[in-house]
Amino acid sequence: FPVVTMFRCSEAMYGFSPPFVENSRKSFMMYYANTPHILFDPKTGQPTRSSWAEVMAKLNAFIQFVFLAGAASSLLSPFDYQPWGERIVEAEEGTSTSILANILDLFYLPNLLNNSVSALLFEIYLRMMLSGIVAVSTLWGFELEIVMKLALLGSTSPSDFWGRKWNLIIHNNLKRGVFKPVRRYFSRHIAMAASFLASGLFHEWILSGIFMTYERINLDECTPRICHKPIYGKTVGFFLWNGAIISMEYFFSSFFLFQWLKRSLPTPILSLLVVSLALPVAHWMTHNYIVSDFFLPWRT
């Protein structure tokens, strides 16, 4: 991705490359030529070699996620990926009634359930894609950093979700290419806001690459789902929402109630509470993919 390359360039320019990367020209080139981050041996400062057993394990994980993604898409496609239907807000735009209706719509139970399904589908699909990238990159013969962990059912806080579980390739690029350079001159909160803003803009750019409008192509089979025109702007709002949640976490996390919840609740329950903080606006991120034909090719 050109945008990822921009993050990596910023990381190098501001001197935030991981340890040992700049020990030699070879290490530098190998690290920046690889999308997943290569692990370096702390004793030798050299890239850690991977075994054929590890390569086969990565390929096996990718194949498993391909089948899982196909099964999930096949199960949900008869419902247009919205098992609880789609609620249409009926109110005149721009009025106070419309604003209230849209706010209440965020917390409408069927919409929250649909957003939960979309989030699960996204995690499966993203883990499939990332495991494929890792499988190919491991063929170079080097061990790679973990790129994604169980996020929806294994996170203990919003910062744990975004910082230690979800899409760690992009997290590391944003951390070293945006957060740390901005943090050098501004406060933590400004640096964090800049990181989530950059993430939102990055995902907006992805939309333009994925979807074609077919405006200049005469296609008889063109339908609103096949020829989906993406809605821009809401993805940035989704990431800024989550950035605000993490800011509030830093302020409230030391309170007794939140410490007690973290100590007392099982991780899956705690993770569901964490995810529920973003569920009301999850469709800001997933809508373009759900209402288009994005997941249809993965049906089995």
BELLIN-V755841 format. One record per residue. N is the residue number from 1. RES is the residue in one small letter. NEAR is the number of other C-alpha atoms within 8 Angstrom. D_LAST is the distance of its C-alpha to the last C-alpha in Angstrom with 1 decimal. Layout:
# BELLIN-V755841
n = {N	N}
res = {RES	RES}
near = {NEAR	NEAR}
d_last = {D_LAST	D_LAST}
This chain:
# BELLIN-V755841
n = {1	2	3	4	5	6	7	8	9	10	11	12	13	14	15	16	17	18	19	20	21	22	23	24	25	26	27	28	29	30	31	32	33	34	35	36	37	38	39	40	41	42	43	44	45	46	47	48	49	50	51	52	53	54	55	56	57	58	59	60	61	62	63	64	65	66	67	68	69	70	71	72	73	74	75	76	77	78	79	80	81	82	83	84	85	86	87	88	89	90	91	92	93	94	95	96	97	98	99	100	101	102	103	104	105	106	107	108	109	110	111	112	113	114	115	116	117	118	119	120	121	122	123	124	125	126	127	128	129	130	131	132	133	134	135	136	137	138	139	140	141	142	143	144	145	146	147	148	149	150	151	152	153	154	155	156	157	158	159	160	161	162	163	164	165	166	167	168	169	170	171	172	173	174	175	176	177	178	179	180	181	182	183	184	185	186	187	188	189	190	191	192	193	194	195	196	197	198	199	200	201	202	203	204	205	206	207	208	209	210	211	212	213	214	215	216	217	218	219	220	221	222	223	224	225	226	227	228	229	230	231	232	233	234	235	236	237	238	239	240	241	242	243	244	245	246	247	248	249	250	251	252	253	254	255	256	257	258	259	260	261	262	263	264	265	266	267	268	269	270	271	272	273	274	275	276	277	278	279	280	281	282	283	284	285	286	287	288	289	290	291	292	293	294	295	296	297	298	299	300}
res = {f	p	v	v	t	m	f	r	c	s	e	a	m	y	g	f	s	p	p	f	v	e	n	s	r	k	s	f	m	m	y	y	a	n	t	p	h	i	l	f	d	p	k	t	g	q	p	t	r	s	s	w	a	e	v	m	a	k	l	n	a	f	i	q	f	v	f	l	a	g	a	a	s	s	l	l	s	p	f	d	y	q	p	w	g	e	r	i	v	e	a	e	e	g	t	s	t	s	i	l	a	n	i	l	d	l	f	y	l	p	n	l	l	n	n	s	v	s	a	l	l	f	e	i	y	l	r	m	m	l	s	g	i	v	a	v	s	t	l	w	g	f	e	l	e	i	v	m	k	l	a	l	l	g	s	t	s	p	s	d	f	w	g	r	k	w	n	l	i	i	h	n	n	l	k	r	g	v	f	k	p	v	r	r	y	f	s	r	h	i	a	m	a	a	s	f	l	a	s	g	l	f	h	e	w	i	l	s	g	i	f	m	t	y	e	r	i	n	l	d	e	c	t	p	r	i	c	h	k	p	i	y	g	k	t	v	g	f	f	l	w	n	g	a	i	i	s	m	e	y	f	f	s	s	f	f	l	f	q	w	l	k	r	s	l	p	t	p	i	l	s	l	l	v	v	s	l	a	l	p	v	a	h	w	m	t	h	n	y	i	v	s	d	f	f	l	p	w	r	t}
near = {4	5	7	9	8	9	13	12	9	12	15	10	7	7	6	10	9	5	5	9	10	9	8	7	7	6	13	11	8	9	10	8	6	9	8	11	9	13	10	9	9	6	4	5	9	9	11	10	7	10	7	6	6	8	12	8	8	13	11	8	9	13	8	8	13	9	8	9	14	11	10	10	15	11	7	11	10	7	8	9	13	12	8	8	8	7	5	4	8	6	8	7	6	6	8	6	8	13	10	8	11	9	8	8	9	10	9	8	6	9	14	12	9	13	12	9	10	13	10	9	11	8	10	11	10	9	10	12	9	11	14	11	10	12	12	8	11	13	8	6	8	13	11	10	8	6	11	12	9	9	12	11	10	11	16	11	9	13	9	10	13	10	9	9	14	12	11	12	11	8	11	8	13	13	10	15	16	16	13	11	12	11	11	6	6	8	7	7	7	10	14	10	11	11	12	12	11	10	11	14	10	9	10	12	8	8	9	9	7	6	10	9	7	8	5	4	5	6	6	4	4	7	7	8	8	8	12	14	8	8	6	6	7	9	13	13	10	13	12	12	9	11	11	9	10	10	9	8	10	8	7	8	8	8	7	6	6	10	10	8	9	9	6	6	8	6	10	9	9	14	15	10	8	12	10	8	8	10	11	12	9	11	10	10	10	10	8	10	9	13	10	12	11	7	10	8	6	9	12	6}
d_last = {28.6	32.2	32.6	31.8	34.4	36.8	36.4	37.0	40.1	41.5	41.0	43.0	45.6	46.5	46.6	43.7	42.0	41.3	44.0	44.6	42.5	45.7	47.5	46.9	45.6	43.0	41.7	41.7	39.8	37.2	36.6	36.4	34.3	31.5	29.2	28.9	32.4	34.0	35.9	39.6	41.8	44.5	47.1	46.8	45.2	42.9	39.1	37.7	36.2	32.9	32.5	30.0	28.9	28.1	26.2	24.1	23.5	22.3	19.9	18.6	18.2	16.2	13.8	13.6	12.9	10.1	8.2	9.9	9.1	5.3	6.4	9.1	7.8	5.9	9.2	11.4	10.5	12.4	15.3	15.2	14.9	18.4	18.5	22.3	22.7	24.7	28.4	30.6	33.9	36.6	39.7	41.8	40.8	43.4	45.2	45.7	43.7	40.7	41.0	41.2	38.3	36.1	37.3	36.7	33.2	32.3	33.0	31.6	29.7	26.6	26.3	26.8	24.0	21.6	22.8	22.1	18.5	18.4	20.3	18.0	14.9	17.2	18.4	15.0	14.2	17.8	18.0	15.1	17.1	20.4	19.5	18.5	21.9	23.7	22.3	23.6	26.8	27.6	27.9	31.2	32.5	33.2	32.2	30.6	31.0	28.3	26.2	24.7	25.4	24.2	25.4	24.4	25.8	28.2	30.5	34.1	35.1	33.9	35.5	33.7	30.3	30.9	33.2	31.9	28.2	26.2	25.5	28.7	28.5	29.3	31.6	33.7	33.9	35.1	37.4	39.2	38.9	39.7	40.8	43.3	44.9	45.3	46.5	49.3	50.9	49.7	49.0	45.9	44.8	45.1	43.2	40.4	40.3	40.3	37.3	35.2	36.4	35.4	31.9	31.6	32.8	30.5	27.4	28.9	29.2	25.5	24.8	27.0	25.1	21.5	22.3	24.1	26.2	26.6	30.1	31.6	28.9	29.0	25.4	25.3	21.6	22.5	21.8	22.6	19.0	18.5	22.0	22.4	25.8	25.8	28.4	30.5	32.7	30.9	29.1	32.6	33.7	30.9	32.0	35.7	35.1	33.8	36.7	39.1	37.6	38.2	41.7	42.4	41.1	43.8	46.4	45.4	43.9	47.4	48.1	48.5	45.8	43.0	44.4	44.5	40.9	39.8	41.9	41.1	37.5	34.7	32.6	29.4	31.6	33.4	30.2	29.1	32.5	32.1	28.8	30.3	32.8	30.2	28.0	30.3	29.7	26.2	25.0	27.5	25.1	21.7	22.5	21.9	18.4	17.5	19.1	17.8	14.5	14.4	11.1	9.3	8.5	6.4	3.8	0.0}
